[in-house]
Amino acid sequence: MSVTFAASQFPPLALGFFGLGTGYLIWGTQELFGFPERDERVDRSLGVWGLWLPGLCQLVTGLILFVGLTWFQVFSSDRILYMAALAFSAYGIHWFALGWNRYRGNDARPNAGMSIAFTVLSALGVTVFFHGGDWPVGLLFVGLAGIYVTDFFIALGARPFESVLGLIRLVTGMWLMYLTFAVTLNLAAGFHLTV
């Protein structure tokens, strides 16, 4: 017996965009402006936000996309969603590690290796989304690549790059808020904003 599910026009992209954007706005503000000044309490707070907003929102989005693409084929009409599923899942899991490490005050030097892998994933996203004609999400991946290239130097001890990282996170976070806004209005209210 075969079960077929109806195609869905509602991939949970806005949830992933919103979670990541919120994380970038919170972490970027601290990195760029030094507010609030880092101490153990601030690091624990940033860690909690990292786990629950960018971490959980992206992981849930990625898992729904993967299940919808592979098991139930409810999103099968748009192959580019495979890259979105990969990115949301991987970035979500990575934010759990970032948030936990910040919460616990763990050494950030191993982030150098992580940043190389996520720069590669970001470059893959740039390629897939620009090739697929989705420049707004391709632009997002340009911002993500900038974050991980910058984070590589911070992991090696180049502290002046923290302000640069904060700026890139804030700009990328604002772009993610636009993507959240546009996707939601397009799907929920029939708008035709560029996404």
C-alpha positions as CSV (number, residue, x, y, z in Angstrom):
1,M,0.0,0.0,0.0
2,S,1.4,3.4,-1.0
3,V,0.5,6.6,0.8
4,T,0.7,9.9,-1.0
5,F,0.7,13.3,0.7
6,A,-0.5,16.5,-0.9
7,A,2.2,19.0,-1.9
8,S,2.7,21.8,0.6
9,Q,3.1,25.4,-0.4
10,F,4.3,26.2,3.2
11,P,7.9,25.2,3.8
12,P,8.9,26.6,7.2
13,L,11.6,28.9,5.9
14,A,10.4,32.0,7.9
15,L,11.0,30.1,11.2
16,G,14.6,29.3,10.2
17,F,15.3,32.9,8.9
18,F,13.8,34.4,12.1
19,G,15.7,32.2,14.5
20,L,19.0,32.8,12.8
21,G,18.4,36.5,12.4
22,T,17.5,36.9,16.1
23,G,20.7,35.2,17.1
24,Y,22.7,37.4,14.9
25,L,21.1,40.6,16.2
26,I,21.7,39.5,19.8
27,W,25.3,38.3,19.3
28,G,26.2,41.0,16.8
29,T,25.2,43.8,19.1
30,Q,27.4,42.5,21.9
31,E,30.4,41.9,19.5
32,L,30.2,45.3,17.7
33,F,29.2,47.6,20.5
34,G,30.5,45.6,23.5
35,F,27.1,45.9,25.0
36,P,26.5,44.4,27.3
37,E,30.1,44.0,28.4
38,R,31.2,40.3,28.3
39,D,31.3,38.5,31.6
40,E,30.1,35.1,32.8
41,R,26.5,36.2,33.2
42,V,26.4,37.7,29.7
43,D,28.1,34.7,28.2
44,R,25.5,32.4,29.8
45,S,22.7,34.6,28.5
46,L,24.2,34.7,24.9
47,G,24.6,30.9,25.1
48,V,21.0,30.4,26.0
49,W,19.8,32.6,23.2
50,G,22.2,30.8,20.8
51,L,20.8,27.4,21.7
52,W,17.1,28.3,21.5
53,L,16.7,30.8,18.7
54,P,19.2,30.1,15.9
55,G,19.8,26.6,17.2
56,L,16.4,25.2,17.6
57,C,14.5,27.2,15.0
58,Q,17.0,26.3,12.3
59,L,17.2,22.6,13.3
60,V,13.4,22.3,13.3
61,T,13.2,24.0,9.9
62,G,15.9,21.8,8.4
63,L,14.4,18.6,9.7
64,I,11.0,19.4,8.4
65,L,12.4,20.3,5.0
66,F,14.5,17.0,4.9
67,V,11.5,14.9,5.9
68,G,9.2,16.7,3.5
69,L,11.7,16.3,0.7
70,T,12.7,12.7,1.3
71,W,10.1,10.7,3.1
72,F,6.8,12.4,2.2
73,Q,7.8,14.4,-0.9
74,V,5.6,17.3,0.0
75,F,8.2,19.9,-1.1
76,S,9.4,18.0,-4.2
77,S,8.5,20.8,-6.6
78,D,11.5,22.9,-5.6
79,R,14.9,21.1,-5.7
80,I,16.7,24.2,-4.3
81,L,15.0,23.4,-1.0
82,Y,17.5,20.5,-0.6
83,M,20.3,23.1,0.0
84,A,18.0,25.0,2.4
85,A,17.4,21.7,4.3
86,L,21.1,21.0,4.5
87,A,22.0,24.5,5.6
88,F,19.2,24.9,8.2
89,S,20.0,21.5,9.7
90,A,23.8,22.0,9.8
91,Y,23.7,25.7,11.0
92,G,21.1,24.7,13.6
93,I,23.3,22.0,15.1
94,H,26.3,24.3,14.9
95,W,24.4,26.9,16.9
96,F,23.7,24.4,19.6
97,A,27.5,23.9,19.9
98,L,28.2,27.7,19.8
99,G,25.5,28.4,22.4
100,W,26.6,25.6,24.7
101,N,30.3,26.6,24.4
102,R,29.5,30.2,25.2
103,Y,27.2,29.2,28.1
104,R,29.9,27.0,29.6
105,G,32.8,29.4,28.9
106,N,34.6,26.8,26.8
107,D,37.6,27.6,24.6
108,A,36.7,29.1,21.3
109,R,40.0,28.2,19.5
110,P,38.5,24.9,18.0
111,N,36.1,27.2,16.1
112,A,38.9,27.7,13.5
113,G,38.2,24.2,12.1
114,M,34.4,24.7,12.3
115,S,34.7,28.0,10.5
116,I,36.5,26.4,7.6
117,A,33.7,23.8,7.2
118,F,31.0,26.4,7.4
119,T,32.8,28.7,5.0
120,V,32.6,25.8,2.5
121,L,28.9,25.2,3.3
122,S,28.3,29.0,2.8
123,A,30.1,28.9,-0.5
124,L,28.0,26.0,-1.5
125,G,24.8,28.0,-0.6
126,V,26.1,31.0,-2.6
127,T,26.6,28.8,-5.7
128,V,23.3,26.9,-5.4
129,F,21.0,29.9,-4.7
130,F,22.6,32.3,-7.3
131,H,22.6,29.4,-9.8
132,G,18.9,28.8,-9.0
133,G,18.0,32.4,-9.5
134,D,17.3,33.1,-5.9
135,W,19.6,36.1,-5.3
136,P,18.1,37.2,-2.0
137,V,19.0,33.9,-0.3
138,G,22.3,33.8,-2.3
139,L,23.1,37.2,-0.7
140,L,22.3,35.7,2.7
141,F,25.0,33.1,2.1
142,V,27.5,35.8,1.1
143,G,26.9,37.2,4.6
144,L,27.3,33.8,6.1
145,A,30.6,33.3,4.3
146,G,31.8,36.6,5.7
147,I,30.8,35.5,9.2
148,Y,32.8,32.3,9.0
149,V,35.9,33.8,7.4
150,T,36.0,36.4,10.1
151,D,35.3,33.8,12.8
152,F,38.3,31.9,11.6
153,F,40.7,34.8,12.4
154,I,39.0,35.3,15.8
155,A,39.6,31.7,16.7
156,L,43.3,32.2,15.9
157,G,43.3,35.1,18.4
158,A,42.8,38.2,16.2
159,R,40.5,40.0,18.6
160,P,40.1,43.1,16.5
161,F,38.0,41.0,14.1
162,E,35.3,40.7,16.8
163,S,33.9,44.1,15.8
164,V,34.0,43.1,12.2
165,L,32.1,39.9,13.0
166,G,29.6,41.9,15.0
167,L,29.0,44.2,12.1
168,I,28.6,41.4,9.6
169,R,26.2,39.6,12.0
170,L,24.1,42.7,12.4
171,V,23.8,43.3,8.6
172,T,23.1,39.7,7.9
173,G,20.6,39.6,10.8
174,M,18.7,42.6,9.3
175,W,18.7,40.8,5.9
176,L,17.3,37.7,7.7
177,M,14.5,39.9,9.2
178,Y,13.7,41.1,5.7
179,L,13.6,37.5,4.4
180,T,11.3,36.5,7.4
181,F,9.0,39.4,6.6
182,A,8.9,38.7,2.8
183,V,8.4,34.9,3.1
184,T,5.7,35.3,5.7
185,L,3.8,38.0,3.7
186,N,4.1,36.1,0.5
187,L,2.8,32.9,2.0
188,A,0.3,34.2,4.5
189,A,-1.1,37.3,2.8
190,G,-0.5,36.7,-1.0
191,F,2.2,39.4,-1.4
192,H,4.8,39.1,-4.1
193,L,7.9,40.4,-2.3
194,T,11.3,39.4,-3.7
195,V,12.6,36.3,-1.9
